[in-house]
């Protein structure tokens, strides 16, 4: 979701910068490490003494629910998502459900029937569990799915699930070395349901 169909980097980094400063972390070094993984996992990875990771995660999520300035859709994402058959796509995000629904609403994007969030799995990205669950809820094997991702953790999760991966580069400030197809947004991406029911995707870079 974040960085893939919408951009929330400005808002998210404002909140995380406040949290990192409060705990004496080097903000500039810390911020690039938080994208694409669950909040609770990012907090635990810091190995901070005398904190309750779940309480800290709740604080961050509460702040992110209120701080929505700068959340926008990735170019042409709304058109592309609206063109997909409603039962053939899902959002699989490391955000909590409340935060995911809030950001989708703020960005003005359509809501899929299937939304997999951080609460739905015990192992988040880069483990494949979120994408495996998303595929299962759609009624498909992950190997028959395409994952759109932007962050290294998500890309690794997509690869581990067996899905094909397309990398969205709209929010990237540096080139990403990847063997997967890349697109900057959805302006040149279209979907087509073939006669045999296959959902085919076409993209011009």
URQUIMO-V308220 format. One record per residue. N is the residue number from 1. SS is DSSP state (a for helix, b for strand, c for the rest). PSI is psi in whole degrees, -180 to 180 (NA if undefined). D_LAST is the distance of its C-alpha to the last C-alpha in Angstrom with 2 decimals. Layout:
N/SS/PSI/D_LAST + N/SS/PSI/D_LAST
This chain:
1/c/-68/20.46 + 2/b/121/20.76 + 3/c/-7/17.51 + 4/c/-48/15.70 + 5/c/-15/16.66 + 6/b/161/18.80 + 7/b/125/19.71 + 8/c/16/23.37 + 9/a/-45/23.38 + 10/a/-48/25.70 + 11/a/-46/28.16 + 12/a/-43/28.16 + 13/a/-27/28.70 + 14/a/-47/31.55 + 15/a/-49/33.33 + 16/a/-33/32.77 + 17/a/-40/33.85 + 18/a/-43/37.10 + 19/a/-45/37.66 + 20/a/-41/37.01 + 21/a/-42/39.34 + 22/a/-32/42.01 + 23/c/12/41.98 + 24/c/24/41.97 + 25/c/156/38.55 + 26/c/104/36.60 + 27/a/-45/34.05 + 28/a/-37/31.59 + 29/a/-32/31.61 + 30/a/-44/31.71 + 31/a/-41/28.89 + 32/c/-12/25.96 + 33/c/-6/27.60 + 34/c/-13/27.75 + 35/c/137/24.26 + 36/c/-1/23.45 + 37/c/164/27.07 + 38/c/146/30.08 + 39/a/-46/32.27 + 40/a/-36/35.33 + 41/a/-38/33.79 + 42/a/-43/32.76 + 43/a/-48/36.33 + 44/a/-33/38.03 + 45/a/-19/36.10 + 46/c/-16/37.80 + 47/c/44/41.24 + 48/c/138/42.94 + 49/c/150/46.68 + 50/c/40/48.53 + 51/c/158/45.69 + 52/c/103/44.95 + 53/a/-37/41.23 + 54/a/-40/41.28 + 55/a/-42/42.95 + 56/a/-40/40.52 + 57/a/-39/37.56 + 58/a/-40/39.22 + 59/a/-47/39.69 + 60/a/-46/36.04 + 61/a/-42/34.92 + 62/a/-42/37.52 + 63/a/-41/36.31 + 64/a/-32/32.66 + 65/a/-33/33.79 + 66/a/-32/35.46 + 67/c/94/32.95 + 68/c/4/29.99 + 69/c/126/29.45 + 70/c/2/25.86 + 71/c/123/24.31 + 72/b/155/21.40 + 73/b/151/18.66 + 74/c/142/15.03 + 75/c/124/13.44 + 76/c/12/13.81 + 77/a/-40/14.97 + 78/a/-44/18.30 + 79/a/-45/17.15 + 80/a/-47/15.08 + 81/a/-40/18.03 + 82/a/-22/20.56 + 83/a/-12/19.10 + 84/c/145/19.73 + 85/c/132/23.24 + 86/c/-28/25.29 + 87/c/14/26.65 + 88/c/9/23.45 + 89/c/155/21.82 + 90/b/157/23.29 + 91/b/127/22.95 + 92/b/106/24.00 + 93/c/154/24.76 + 94/c/-3/27.02 + 95/c/163/28.46 + 96/c/164/31.77 + 97/a/-47/31.96 + 98/a/-42/33.48 + 99/a/-40/30.86 + 100/a/-49/27.95 + 101/a/-38/29.51 + 102/a/-46/30.24 + 103/a/-38/26.77 + 104/a/-42/25.22 + 105/a/-48/27.91 + 106/a/-38/27.45 + 107/a/-10/23.70 + 108/c/32/24.57 + 109/c/154/22.55 + 110/c/153/23.90 + 111/c/125/25.99 + 112/c/167/25.57 + 113/c/-29/28.72 + 114/b/122/28.08 + 115/b/118/27.74 + 116/b/125/28.47 + 117/c/-178/29.56 + 118/a/-30/31.33 + 119/a/-15/34.68 + 120/a/-9/33.79 + 121/c/155/33.61 + 122/c/-21/35.85 + 123/c/114/33.21 + 124/c/-177/29.97 + 125/c/141/26.68 + 126/c/6/26.23 + 127/c/152/28.55 + 128/c/-7/27.06 + 129/a/-45/29.67 + 130/a/-42/27.67 + 131/a/-35/25.01 + 132/a/-41/27.82 + 133/a/-42/29.67 + 134/a/-45/26.80 + 135/a/-43/26.32 + 136/a/-43/30.09 + 137/a/-28/30.40 + 138/a/-14/27.90 + 139/c/24/29.98 + 140/c/161/27.55 + 141/c/147/27.37 + 142/a/-31/24.69 + 143/a/-13/23.71 + 144/a/10/22.77 + 145/c/163/20.49 + 146/b/131/16.98 + 147/b/127/17.08 + 148/b/123/14.59 + 149/b/162/15.71 + 150/c/-28/15.45 + 151/c/148/18.85 + 152/a/-41/20.32 + 153/a/-41/23.12 + 154/a/-39/20.99 + 155/a/-44/18.81 + 156/a/-38/22.15 + 157/a/-43/23.57 + 158/a/-44/20.85 + 159/a/-46/21.35 + 160/a/-26/25.11 + 161/a/-18/25.05 + 162/c/1/23.65 + 163/c/159/20.62 + 164/b/151/17.12 + 165/b/133/15.00 + 166/b/131/11.52 + 167/b/125/11.36 + 168/b/123/10.74 + 169/c/9/10.90 + 170/c/-38/12.02 + 171/c/1/15.59 + 172/c/135/15.33 + 173/c/-14/17.42 + 174/c/148/17.20 + 175/c/142/14.65 + 176/c/124/14.93 + 177/c/117/15.82 + 178/c/148/14.72 + 179/c/0/14.47 + 180/c/156/12.47 + 181/b/144/8.84 + 182/b/144/7.26 + 183/b/147/5.51 + 184/c/-27/7.47 + 185/c/-157/8.92 + 186/c/13/9.46 + 187/c/-37/9.06 + 188/c/17/6.77 + 189/b/131/8.64 + 190/b/157/12.00 + 191/b/149/14.99 + 192/b/130/17.68 + 193/b/116/21.07 + 194/c/171/22.24 + 195/c/-30/25.92 + 196/c/6/26.77 + 197/c/-6/25.50 + 198/c/133/22.39 + 199/b/110/19.60 + 200/b/141/16.44 + 201/b/138/12.92 + 202/b/139/10.07 + 203/b/141/6.37 + 204/c/132/3.79 + 205/c/NA/0.00
